[in-house]
Amino acid sequence: MAGLSSSPSSFTISPNSERLRQFIRASDTLARLGGDEFALLQGGVVQPGDVEMMSDKLLAAFTEPFDLVGQHRHRRLSGGWR
């Protein structure tokens, strides 16, 4: 795990981003803002329901536990939509 700090959140950054990447489309942009904060910019949004559908998928994805050094850990996902 070279290059990672020893803080507990450091071990979850990669799994968080990998889980987020499962749901983004080619027209979307995923950026790490810092720490364990990410921003998702959705391209091609036609109606408000498009954003709601994506948010539902992301919230559901984070209900599954992460395997963190042999232990199952749950992460919470929160977000803001504009």
PDB file of N, CA, C and O in Angstrom:
ATOM      1  N   MET A   1       0.828  -1.169   0.000  1.00  0.00           N
ATOM      2  CA  MET A   1       0.000   0.000   0.000  1.00  0.00           C
ATOM      3  C   MET A   1       0.879   1.241   0.000  1.00  0.00           C
ATOM      4  O   MET A   1       0.592   2.200   0.716  1.00  0.00           O
ATOM      5  N   ALA A   2       1.907   1.235  -0.764  1.00  0.00           N
ATOM      6  CA  ALA A   2       2.822   2.362  -0.818  1.00  0.00           C
ATOM      7  C   ALA A   2       2.103   3.611  -1.292  1.00  0.00           C
ATOM      8  O   ALA A   2       1.236   3.559  -2.165  1.00  0.00           O
ATOM      9  N   GLY A   3       2.477   4.721  -0.705  1.00  0.00           N
ATOM     10  CA  GLY A   3       1.910   5.991  -1.124  1.00  0.00           C
ATOM     11  C   GLY A   3       0.680   6.401  -0.354  1.00  0.00           C
ATOM     12  O   GLY A   3       0.193   7.517  -0.536  1.00  0.00           O
ATOM     13  N   LEU A   4       0.162   5.544   0.498  1.00  0.00           N
ATOM     14  CA  LEU A   4      -1.010   5.899   1.291  1.00  0.00           C
ATOM     15  C   LEU A   4      -0.581   6.295   2.686  1.00  0.00           C
ATOM     16  O   LEU A   4       0.379   5.752   3.233  1.00  0.00           O
ATOM     17  N   SER A   5      -1.303   7.249   3.260  1.00  0.00           N
ATOM     18  CA  SER A   5      -1.008   7.603   4.641  1.00  0.00           C
ATOM     19  C   SER A   5      -1.580   6.537   5.558  1.00  0.00           C
ATOM     20  O   SER A   5      -2.278   5.628   5.108  1.00  0.00           O
ATOM     21  N   SER A   6      -1.286   6.651   6.832  1.00  0.00           N
ATOM     22  CA  SER A   6      -1.739   5.623   7.767  1.00  0.00           C
ATOM     23  C   SER A   6      -3.120   5.913   8.342  1.00  0.00           C
ATOM     24  O   SER A   6      -3.606   5.143   9.171  1.00  0.00           O
ATOM     25  N   SER A   7      -3.771   7.010   7.925  1.00  0.00           N
ATOM     26  CA  SER A   7      -5.095   7.306   8.465  1.00  0.00           C
ATOM     27  C   SER A   7      -6.107   6.314   7.927  1.00  0.00           C
ATOM     28  O   SER A   7      -5.988   5.864   6.788  1.00  0.00           O
ATOM     29  N   PRO A   8      -7.112   5.962   8.740  1.00  0.00           N
ATOM     30  CA  PRO A   8      -8.106   4.979   8.299  1.00  0.00           C
ATOM     31  C   PRO A   8      -8.817   5.370   7.016  1.00  0.00           C
ATOM     32  O   PRO A   8      -9.132   4.503   6.201  1.00  0.00           O
ATOM     33  N   SER A   9      -9.078   6.663   6.817  1.00  0.00           N
ATOM     34  CA  SER A   9      -9.794   7.061   5.601  1.00  0.00           C
ATOM     35  C   SER A   9      -8.962   6.839   4.352  1.00  0.00           C
ATOM     36  O   SER A   9      -9.520   6.687   3.265  1.00  0.00           O
ATOM     37  N   SER A  10      -7.634   6.816   4.479  1.00  0.00           N
ATOM     38  CA  SER A  10      -6.778   6.605   3.313  1.00  0.00           C
ATOM     39  C   SER A  10      -7.002   5.243   2.687  1.00  0.00           C
ATOM     40  O   SER A  10      -6.898   5.094   1.470  1.00  0.00           O
ATOM     41  N   PHE A  11      -7.307   4.255   3.501  1.00  0.00           N
ATOM     42  CA  PHE A  11      -7.509   2.909   2.977  1.00  0.00           C
ATOM     43  C   PHE A  11      -8.827   2.772   2.225  1.00  0.00           C
ATOM     44  O   PHE A  11      -9.021   1.792   1.506  1.00  0.00           O
ATOM     45  N   THR A  12      -9.731   3.727   2.375  1.00  0.00           N
ATOM     46  CA  THR A  12     -11.031   3.621   1.716  1.00  0.00           C
ATOM     47  C   THR A  12     -11.157   4.504   0.492  1.00  0.00           C
ATOM     48  O   THR A  12     -12.163   4.417  -0.212  1.00  0.00           O
ATOM     49  N   ILE A  13     -10.185   5.346   0.209  1.00  0.00           N
ATOM     50  CA  ILE A  13     -10.296   6.237  -0.944  1.00  0.00           C
ATOM     51  C   ILE A  13     -10.402   5.447  -2.237  1.00  0.00           C
ATOM     52  O   ILE A  13     -11.298   5.701  -3.042  1.00  0.00           O
ATOM     53  N   SER A  14      -9.512   4.504  -2.450  1.00  0.00           N
ATOM     54  CA  SER A  14      -9.545   3.722  -3.677  1.00  0.00           C
ATOM     55  C   SER A  14     -10.828   2.900  -3.806  1.00  0.00           C
ATOM     56  O   SER A  14     -11.440   2.919  -4.874  1.00  0.00           O
ATOM     57  N   PRO A  15     -11.260   2.183  -2.772  1.00  0.00           N
ATOM     58  CA  PRO A  15     -12.526   1.457  -2.901  1.00  0.00           C
ATOM     59  C   PRO A  15     -13.710   2.388  -3.153  1.00  0.00           C
ATOM     60  O   PRO A  15     -14.617   2.045  -3.912  1.00  0.00           O
ATOM     61  N   ASN A  16     -13.710   3.559  -2.525  1.00  0.00           N
ATOM     62  CA  ASN A  16     -14.791   4.522  -2.773  1.00  0.00           C
ATOM     63  C   ASN A  16     -14.821   4.925  -4.235  1.00  0.00           C
ATOM     64  O   ASN A  16     -15.874   4.904  -4.871  1.00  0.00           O
ATOM     65  N   SER A  17     -13.667   5.293  -4.766  1.00  0.00           N
ATOM     66  CA  SER A  17     -13.624   5.746  -6.155  1.00  0.00           C
ATOM     67  C   SER A  17     -13.971   4.612  -7.113  1.00  0.00           C
ATOM     68  O   SER A  17     -14.652   4.833  -8.114  1.00  0.00           O
ATOM     69  N   GLU A  18     -13.511   3.409  -6.815  1.00  0.00           N
ATOM     70  CA  GLU A  18     -13.842   2.277  -7.682  1.00  0.00           C
ATOM     71  C   GLU A  18     -15.339   2.005  -7.681  1.00  0.00           C
ATOM     72  O   GLU A  18     -15.922   1.716  -8.726  1.00  0.00           O
ATOM     73  N   ARG A  19     -15.949   2.093  -6.538  1.00  0.00           N
ATOM     74  CA  ARG A  19     -17.393   1.860  -6.468  1.00  0.00           C
ATOM     75  C   ARG A  19     -18.141   2.954  -7.217  1.00  0.00           C
ATOM     76  O   ARG A  19     -19.121   2.667  -7.903  1.00  0.00           O
ATOM     77  N   LEU A  20     -17.701   4.196  -7.100  1.00  0.00           N
ATOM     78  CA  LEU A  20     -18.331   5.297  -7.828  1.00  0.00           C
ATOM     79  C   LEU A  20     -18.174   5.118  -9.335  1.00  0.00           C
ATOM     80  O   LEU A  20     -19.105   5.381 -10.096  1.00  0.00           O
ATOM     81  N   ARG A  21     -16.994   4.671  -9.761  1.00  0.00           N
ATOM     82  CA  ARG A  21     -16.734   4.500 -11.201  1.00  0.00           C
ATOM     83  C   ARG A  21     -17.633   3.460 -11.850  1.00  0.00           C
ATOM     84  O   ARG A  21     -17.848   3.499 -13.061  1.00  0.00           O
ATOM     85  N   GLN A  22     -18.157   2.538 -11.068  1.00  0.00           N
ATOM     86  CA  GLN A  22     -19.043   1.516 -11.626  1.00  0.00           C
ATOM     87  C   GLN A  22     -20.325   2.128 -12.196  1.00  0.00           C
ATOM     88  O   GLN A  22     -20.984   1.520 -13.039  1.00  0.00           O
ATOM     89  N   PHE A  23     -20.671   3.318 -11.738  1.00  0.00           N
ATOM     90  CA  PHE A  23     -21.960   3.893 -12.097  1.00  0.00           C
ATOM     91  C   PHE A  23     -21.878   5.110 -13.003  1.00  0.00           C
ATOM     92  O   PHE A  23     -22.901   5.557 -13.522  1.00  0.00           O
ATOM     93  N   ILE A  24     -20.692   5.652 -13.203  1.00  0.00           N
ATOM     94  CA  ILE A  24     -20.626   6.843 -14.042  1.00  0.00           C
ATOM     95  C   ILE A  24     -20.568   6.460 -15.514  1.00  0.00           C
ATOM     96  O   ILE A  24     -20.147   5.364 -15.884  1.00  0.00           O
ATOM     97  N   ARG A  25     -21.002   7.394 -16.328  1.00  0.00           N
ATOM     98  CA  ARG A  25     -21.031   7.176 -17.778  1.00  0.00           C
ATOM     99  C   ARG A  25     -19.873   7.926 -18.428  1.00  0.00           C
ATOM    100  O   ARG A  25     -19.194   8.713 -17.769  1.00  0.00           O
ATOM    101  N   ALA A  26     -19.651   7.688 -19.696  1.00  0.00           N
ATOM    102  CA  ALA A  26     -18.566   8.357 -20.410  1.00  0.00           C
ATOM    103  C   ALA A  26     -18.744   9.875 -20.408  1.00  0.00           C
ATOM    104  O   ALA A  26     -17.760  10.610 -20.489  1.00  0.00           O
ATOM    105  N   SER A  27     -19.975  10.348 -20.316  1.00  0.00           N
ATOM    106  CA  SER A  27     -20.243  11.787 -20.328  1.00  0.00           C
ATOM    107  C   SER A  27     -20.129  12.425 -18.944  1.00  0.00           C
ATOM    108  O   SER A  27     -20.283  13.639 -18.815  1.00  0.00           O
ATOM    109  N   ASP A  28     -19.861  11.623 -17.902  1.00  0.00           N
ATOM    110  CA  ASP A  28     -19.743  12.122 -16.537  1.00  0.00           C
ATOM    111  C   ASP A  28     -18.277  12.368 -16.179  1.00  0.00           C
ATOM    112  O   ASP A  28     -17.370  11.816 -16.802  1.00  0.00           O
ATOM    113  N   THR A  29     -18.067  13.198 -15.177  1.00  0.00           N
ATOM    114  CA  THR A  29     -16.724  13.466 -14.672  1.00  0.00           C
ATOM    115  C   THR A  29     -16.712  13.226 -13.172  1.00  0.00           C
ATOM    116  O   THR A  29     -17.529  13.784 -12.439  1.00  0.00           O
ATOM    117  N   LEU A  30     -15.774  12.385 -12.714  1.00  0.00           N
ATOM    118  CA  LEU A  30     -15.604  12.110 -11.294  1.00  0.00           C
ATOM    119  C   LEU A  30     -14.282  12.726 -10.858  1.00  0.00           C
ATOM    120  O   LEU A  30     -13.245  12.485 -11.477  1.00  0.00           O
ATOM    121  N   ALA A  31     -14.318  13.521  -9.793  1.00  0.00           N
ATOM    122  CA  ALA A  31     -13.107  14.172  -9.299  1.00  0.00           C
ATOM    123  C   ALA A  31     -12.995  13.989  -7.792  1.00  0.00           C
ATOM    124  O   ALA A  31     -13.987  14.073  -7.067  1.00  0.00           O
ATOM    125  N   ARG A  32     -11.793  13.740  -7.338  1.00  0.00           N
ATOM    126  CA  ARG A  32     -11.541  13.692  -5.899  1.00  0.00           C
ATOM    127  C   ARG A  32     -11.229  15.107  -5.446  1.00  0.00           C
ATOM    128  O   ARG A  32     -10.301  15.736  -5.953  1.00  0.00           O
ATOM    129  N   LEU A  33     -12.009  15.611  -4.484  1.00  0.00           N
ATOM    130  CA  LEU A  33     -11.828  16.969  -3.994  1.00  0.00           C
ATOM    131  C   LEU A  33     -10.773  17.033  -2.904  1.00  0.00           C
ATOM    132  O   LEU A  33     -10.089  18.044  -2.753  1.00  0.00           O
ATOM    133  N   GLY A  34     -10.643  15.958  -2.150  1.00  0.00           N
ATOM    134  CA  GLY A  34      -9.683  15.900  -1.058  1.00  0.00           C
ATOM    135  C   GLY A  34     -10.205  14.945  -0.009  1.00  0.00           C
ATOM    136  O   GLY A  34     -11.412  14.745   0.122  1.00  0.00           O
ATOM    137  N   GLY A  35      -9.292  14.357   0.735  1.00  0.00           N
ATOM    138  CA  GLY A  35      -9.724  13.389   1.740  1.00  0.00           C
ATOM    139  C   GLY A  35     -10.545  12.307   1.081  1.00  0.00           C
ATOM    140  O   GLY A  35     -10.108  11.690   0.109  1.00  0.00           O
ATOM    141  N   ASP A  36     -11.736  12.074   1.606  1.00  0.00           N
ATOM    142  CA  ASP A  36     -12.618  11.084   0.990  1.00  0.00           C
ATOM    143  C   ASP A  36     -13.821  11.753   0.349  1.00  0.00           C
ATOM    144  O   ASP A  36     -14.909  11.180   0.306  1.00  0.00           O
ATOM    145  N   GLU A  37     -13.621  12.974  -0.152  1.00  0.00           N
ATOM    146  CA  GLU A  37     -14.692  13.720  -0.814  1.00  0.00           C
ATOM    147  C   GLU A  37     -14.507  13.680  -2.324  1.00  0.00           C
ATOM    148  O   GLU A  37     -13.416  13.911  -2.846  1.00  0.00           O
ATOM    149  N   PHE A  38     -15.601  13.381  -3.005  1.00  0.00           N
ATOM    150  CA  PHE A  38     -15.594  13.300  -4.453  1.00  0.00           C
ATOM    151  C   PHE A  38     -16.708  14.174  -5.008  1.00  0.00           C
ATOM    152  O   PHE A  38     -17.702  14.435  -4.330  1.00  0.00           O
ATOM    153  N   ALA A  39     -16.537  14.619  -6.236  1.00  0.00           N
ATOM    154  CA  ALA A  39     -17.588  15.351  -6.947  1.00  0.00           C
ATOM    155  C   ALA A  39     -17.890  14.593  -8.228  1.00  0.00           C
ATOM    156  O   ALA A  39     -16.982  14.119  -8.912  1.00  0.00           O
ATOM    157  N   LEU A  40     -19.149  14.486  -8.540  1.00  0.00           N
ATOM    158  CA  LEU A  40     -19.589  13.852  -9.780  1.00  0.00           C
ATOM    159  C   LEU A  40     -20.357  14.879 -10.585  1.00  0.00           C
ATOM    160  O   LEU A  40     -21.385  15.387 -10.137  1.00  0.00           O
ATOM    161  N   LEU A  41     -19.860  15.185 -11.768  1.00  0.00           N
ATOM    162  CA  LEU A  41     -20.537  16.094 -12.679  1.00  0.00           C
ATOM    163  C   LEU A  41     -21.187  15.243 -13.760  1.00  0.00           C
ATOM    164  O   LEU A  41     -20.503  14.558 -14.520  1.00  0.00           O
ATOM    165  N   GLN A  42     -22.503  15.293 -13.820  1.00  0.00           N
ATOM    166  CA  GLN A  42     -23.227  14.485 -14.803  1.00  0.00           C
ATOM    167  C   GLN A  42     -23.395  15.262 -16.094  1.00  0.00           C
ATOM    168  O   GLN A  42     -23.912  16.379 -16.099  1.00  0.00           O
ATOM    169  N   GLY A  43     -22.958  14.666 -17.179  1.00  0.00           N
ATOM    170  CA  GLY A  43     -23.168  15.254 -18.493  1.00  0.00           C
ATOM    171  C   GLY A  43     -24.442  14.698 -19.108  1.00  0.00           C
ATOM    172  O   GLY A  43     -24.867  13.590 -18.780  1.00  0.00           O
ATOM    173  N   GLY A  44     -25.039  15.458 -19.986  1.00  0.00           N
ATOM    174  CA  GLY A  44     -26.193  14.976 -20.717  1.00  0.00           C
ATOM    175  C   GLY A  44     -27.468  14.848 -19.907  1.00  0.00           C
ATOM    176  O   GLY A  44     -28.350  14.066 -20.262  1.00  0.00           O
ATOM    177  N   VAL A  45     -27.580  15.601 -18.827  1.00  0.00           N
ATOM    178  CA  VAL A  45     -28.805  15.550 -18.024  1.00  0.00           C
ATOM    179  C   VAL A  45     -29.902  16.292 -18.781  1.00  0.00           C
ATOM    180  O   VAL A  45     -29.751  17.461 -19.134  1.00  0.00           O
ATOM    181  N   VAL A  46     -31.003  15.594 -19.022  1.00  0.00           N
ATOM    182  CA  VAL A  46     -32.106  16.170 -19.778  1.00  0.00           C
ATOM    183  C   VAL A  46     -33.232  16.615 -18.857  1.00  0.00           C
ATOM    184  O   VAL A  46     -33.877  17.636 -19.096  1.00  0.00           O
ATOM    185  N   GLN A  47     -33.461  15.846 -17.811  1.00  0.00           N
ATOM    186  CA  GLN A  47     -34.557  16.165 -16.895  1.00  0.00           C
ATOM    187  C   GLN A  47     -34.120  15.865 -15.463  1.00  0.00           C
ATOM    188  O   GLN A  47     -33.192  15.084 -15.250  1.00  0.00           O
ATOM    189  N   PRO A  48     -34.788  16.485 -14.469  1.00  0.00           N
ATOM    190  CA  PRO A  48     -34.401  16.275 -13.072  1.00  0.00           C
ATOM    191  C   PRO A  48     -34.380  14.793 -12.664  1.00  0.00           C
ATOM    192  O   PRO A  48     -33.599  14.406 -11.794  1.00  0.00           O
ATOM    193  N   GLY A  49     -35.210  13.985 -13.269  1.00  0.00           N
ATOM    194  CA  GLY A  49     -35.247  12.562 -12.944  1.00  0.00           C
ATOM    195  C   GLY A  49     -33.939  11.842 -13.244  1.00  0.00           C
ATOM    196  O   GLY A  49     -33.638  10.821 -12.626  1.00  0.00           O
ATOM    197  N   ASP A  50     -33.150  12.371 -14.197  1.00  0.00           N
ATOM    198  CA  ASP A  50     -31.848  11.771 -14.519  1.00  0.00           C
ATOM    199  C   ASP A  50     -30.907  11.847 -13.322  1.00  0.00           C
ATOM    200  O   ASP A  50     -30.192  10.891 -13.022  1.00  0.00           O
ATOM    201  N   VAL A  51     -30.915  12.986 -12.643  1.00  0.00           N
ATOM    202  CA  VAL A  51     -30.061  13.171 -11.465  1.00  0.00           C
ATOM    203  C   VAL A  51     -30.564  12.293 -10.322  1.00  0.00           C
ATOM    204  O   VAL A  51     -29.769  11.681  -9.608  1.00  0.00           O
ATOM    205  N   GLU A  52     -31.861  12.234 -10.154  1.00  0.00           N
ATOM    206  CA  GLU A  52     -32.445  11.410  -9.094  1.00  0.00           C
ATOM    207  C   GLU A  52     -32.116   9.937  -9.300  1.00  0.00           C
ATOM    208  O   GLU A  52     -31.809   9.229  -8.341  1.00  0.00           O
ATOM    209  N   MET A  53     -32.178   9.476 -10.532  1.00  0.00           N
ATOM    210  CA  MET A  53     -31.874   8.076 -10.827  1.00  0.00           C
ATOM    211  C   MET A  53     -30.414   7.755 -10.487  1.00  0.00           C
ATOM    212  O   MET A  53     -30.127   6.706  -9.910  1.00  0.00           O
ATOM    213  N   MET A  54     -29.495   8.657 -10.844  1.00  0.00           N
ATOM    214  CA  MET A  54     -28.084   8.442 -10.533  1.00  0.00           C
ATOM    215  C   MET A  54     -27.869   8.458  -9.022  1.00  0.00           C
ATOM    216  O   MET A  54     -27.139   7.617  -8.498  1.00  0.00           O
ATOM    217  N   SER A  55     -28.483   9.386  -8.326  1.00  0.00           N
ATOM    218  CA  SER A  55     -28.291   9.457  -6.874  1.00  0.00           C
ATOM    219  C   SER A  55     -28.819   8.200  -6.193  1.00  0.00           C
ATOM    220  O   SER A  55     -28.209   7.717  -5.239  1.00  0.00           O
ATOM    221  N   ASP A  56     -29.937   7.665  -6.665  1.00  0.00           N
ATOM    222  CA  ASP A  56     -30.472   6.420  -6.103  1.00  0.00           C
ATOM    223  C   ASP A  56     -29.486   5.262  -6.302  1.00  0.00           C
ATOM    224  O   ASP A  56     -29.291   4.450  -5.398  1.00  0.00           O
ATOM    225  N   LYS A  57     -28.870   5.187  -7.479  1.00  0.00           N
ATOM    226  CA  LYS A  57     -27.894   4.128  -7.756  1.00  0.00           C
ATOM    227  C   LYS A  57     -26.682   4.244  -6.839  1.00  0.00           C
ATOM    228  O   LYS A  57     -26.198   3.247  -6.304  1.00  0.00           O
ATOM    229  N   LEU A  58     -26.195   5.482  -6.661  1.00  0.00           N
ATOM    230  CA  LEU A  58     -25.015   5.679  -5.823  1.00  0.00           C
ATOM    231  C   LEU A  58     -25.312   5.366  -4.361  1.00  0.00           C
ATOM    232  O   LEU A  58     -24.502   4.730  -3.688  1.00  0.00           O
ATOM    233  N   LEU A  59     -26.458   5.804  -3.867  1.00  0.00           N
ATOM    234  CA  LEU A  59     -26.820   5.511  -2.483  1.00  0.00           C
ATOM    235  C   LEU A  59     -26.943   4.008  -2.261  1.00  0.00           C
ATOM    236  O   LEU A  59     -26.505   3.496  -1.230  1.00  0.00           O
ATOM    237  N   ALA A  60     -27.530   3.306  -3.211  1.00  0.00           N
ATOM    238  CA  ALA A  60     -27.670   1.846  -3.105  1.00  0.00           C
ATOM    239  C   ALA A  60     -26.304   1.163  -3.125  1.00  0.00           C
ATOM    240  O   ALA A  60     -26.094   0.178  -2.417  1.00  0.00           O
ATOM    241  N   ALA A  61     -25.381   1.677  -3.928  1.00  0.00           N
ATOM    242  CA  ALA A  61     -24.050   1.071  -4.038  1.00  0.00           C
ATOM    243  C   ALA A  61     -23.298   1.125  -2.718  1.00  0.00           C
ATOM    244  O   ALA A  61     -22.486   0.245  -2.432  1.00  0.00           O
ATOM    245  N   PHE A  62     -23.555   2.132  -1.923  1.00  0.00           N
ATOM    246  CA  PHE A  62     -22.820   2.284  -0.673  1.00  0.00           C
ATOM    247  C   PHE A  62     -23.506   1.603   0.504  1.00  0.00           C
ATOM    248  O   PHE A  62     -23.049   1.739   1.639  1.00  0.00           O
ATOM    249  N   THR A  63     -24.585   0.878   0.261  1.00  0.00           N
ATOM    250  CA  THR A  63     -25.183   0.088   1.336  1.00  0.00           C
ATOM    251  C   THR A  63     -24.423  -1.213   1.535  1.00  0.00           C
ATOM    252  O   THR A  63     -24.480  -1.813   2.609  1.00  0.00           O
ATOM    253  N   GLU A  64     -23.709  -1.652   0.497  1.00  0.00           N
ATOM    254  CA  GLU A  64     -22.891  -2.861   0.580  1.00  0.00           C
ATOM    255  C   GLU A  64     -21.601  -2.545   1.322  1.00  0.00           C
ATOM    256  O   GLU A  64     -21.016  -1.486   1.097  1.00  0.00           O
ATOM    257  N   PRO A  65     -21.137  -3.433   2.201  1.00  0.00           N
ATOM    258  CA  PRO A  65     -19.897  -3.164   2.934  1.00  0.00           C
ATOM    259  C   PRO A  65     -18.662  -3.250   2.036  1.00  0.00           C
ATOM    260  O   PRO A  65     -18.669  -3.918   1.002  1.00  0.00           O
ATOM    261  N   PHE A  66     -17.616  -2.565   2.456  1.00  0.00           N
ATOM    262  CA  PHE A  66     -16.316  -2.624   1.801  1.00  0.00           C
ATOM    263  C   PHE A  66     -15.459  -3.638   2.540  1.00  0.00           C
ATOM    264  O   PHE A  66     -15.574  -3.791   3.756  1.00  0.00           O
ATOM    265  N   ASP A  67     -14.598  -4.330   1.802  1.00  0.00           N
ATOM    266  CA  ASP A  67     -13.611  -5.200   2.436  1.00  0.00           C
ATOM    267  C   ASP A  67     -12.380  -4.342   2.677  1.00  0.00           C
ATOM    268  O   ASP A  67     -11.706  -3.926   1.734  1.00  0.00           O
ATOM    269  N   LEU A  68     -12.094  -4.083   3.935  1.00  0.00           N
ATOM    270  CA  LEU A  68     -10.995  -3.207   4.302  1.00  0.00           C
ATOM    271  C   LEU A  68     -10.008  -3.986   5.153  1.00  0.00           C
ATOM    272  O   LEU A  68     -10.210  -4.173   6.353  1.00  0.00           O
ATOM    273  N   VAL A  69      -8.936  -4.438   4.513  1.00  0.00           N
ATOM    274  CA  VAL A  69      -7.891  -5.212   5.182  1.00  0.00           C
ATOM    275  C   VAL A  69      -8.512  -6.408   5.911  1.00  0.00           C
ATOM    276  O   VAL A  69      -8.226  -6.658   7.082  1.00  0.00           O
ATOM    277  N   GLY A  70      -9.367  -7.136   5.192  1.00  0.00           N
ATOM    278  CA  GLY A  70      -9.968  -8.341   5.741  1.00  0.00           C
ATOM    279  C   GLY A  70     -11.171  -8.125   6.647  1.00  0.00           C
ATOM    280  O   GLY A  70     -11.719  -9.093   7.174  1.00  0.00           O
ATOM    281  N   GLN A  71     -11.588  -6.900   6.838  1.00  0.00           N
ATOM    282  CA  GLN A  71     -12.756  -6.610   7.667  1.00  0.00           C
ATOM    283  C   GLN A  71     -13.808  -5.892   6.826  1.00  0.00           C
ATOM    284  O   GLN A  71     -13.478  -5.085   5.956  1.00  0.00           O
ATOM    285  N   HIS A  72     -15.058  -6.192   7.091  1.00  0.00           N
ATOM    286  CA  HIS A  72     -16.148  -5.526   6.384  1.00  0.00           C
ATOM    287  C   HIS A  72     -16.473  -4.213   7.084  1.00  0.00           C
ATOM    288  O   HIS A  72     -16.743  -4.179   8.284  1.00  0.00           O
ATOM    289  N   ARG A  73     -16.441  -3.143   6.317  1.00  0.00           N
ATOM    290  CA  ARG A  73     -16.734  -1.806   6.851  1.00  0.00           C
ATOM    291  C   ARG A  73     -17.805  -1.152   5.988  1.00  0.00           C
ATOM    292  O   ARG A  73     -17.830  -1.313   4.768  1.00  0.00           O
ATOM    293  N   HIS A  74     -18.670  -0.426   6.637  1.00  0.00           N
ATOM    294  CA  HIS A  74     -19.706   0.327   5.921  1.00  0.00           C
ATOM    295  C   HIS A  74     -19.287   1.787   5.818  1.00  0.00           C
ATOM    296  O   HIS A  74     -18.702   2.347   6.746  1.00  0.00           O
ATOM    297  N   ARG A  75     -19.590   2.383   4.695  1.00  0.00           N
ATOM    298  CA  ARG A  75     -19.327   3.799   4.463  1.00  0.00           C
ATOM    299  C   ARG A  75     -20.658   4.485   4.221  1.00  0.00           C
ATOM    300  O   ARG A  75     -21.582   3.898   3.658  1.00  0.00           O
ATOM    301  N   ARG A  76     -20.745   5.712   4.645  1.00  0.00           N
ATOM    302  CA  ARG A  76     -21.946   6.488   4.376  1.00  0.00           C
ATOM    303  C   ARG A  76     -21.684   7.403   3.198  1.00  0.00           C
ATOM    304  O   ARG A  76     -20.560   7.854   2.976  1.00  0.00           O
ATOM    305  N   LEU A  77     -22.719   7.663   2.464  1.00  0.00           N
ATOM    306  CA  LEU A  77     -22.630   8.545   1.321  1.00  0.00           C
ATOM    307  C   LEU A  77     -23.613   9.673   1.537  1.00  0.00           C
ATOM    308  O   LEU A  77     -24.783   9.440   1.842  1.00  0.00           O
ATOM    309  N   SER A  78     -23.149  10.877   1.380  1.00  0.00           N
ATOM    310  CA  SER A  78     -24.040  12.026   1.443  1.00  0.00           C
ATOM    311  C   SER A  78     -23.765  12.870   0.216  1.00  0.00           C
ATOM    312  O   SER A  78     -22.700  12.768  -0.392  1.00  0.00           O
ATOM    313  N   GLY A  79     -24.707  13.688  -0.142  1.00  0.00           N
ATOM    314  CA  GLY A  79     -24.490  14.468  -1.341  1.00  0.00           C
ATOM    315  C   GLY A  79     -25.394  15.679  -1.419  1.00  0.00           C
ATOM    316  O   GLY A  79     -26.362  15.825  -0.672  1.00  0.00           O
ATOM    317  N   GLY A  80     -25.044  16.522  -2.337  1.00  0.00           N
ATOM    318  CA  GLY A  80     -25.851  17.681  -2.649  1.00  0.00           C
ATOM    319  C   GLY A  80     -26.034  17.728  -4.152  1.00  0.00           C
ATOM    320  O   GLY A  80     -25.126  17.388  -4.911  1.00  0.00           O
ATOM    321  N   TRP A  81     -27.182  18.140  -4.563  1.00  0.00           N
ATOM    322  CA  TRP A  81     -27.486  18.168  -5.998  1.00  0.00           C
ATOM    323  C   TRP A  81     -27.836  19.576  -6.396  1.00  0.00           C
ATOM    324  O   TRP A  81     -28.580  20.264  -5.697  1.00  0.00           O
ATOM    325  N   ARG A  82     -27.299  20.007  -7.525  1.00  0.00           N
ATOM    326  CA  ARG A  82     -27.606  21.340  -8.060  1.00  0.00           C
ATOM    327  C   ARG A  82     -27.963  21.238  -9.504  1.00  0.00           C
ATOM    328  O   ARG A  82     -28.255  22.250 -10.141  1.00  0.00           O
TER     329      ARG A  82
END
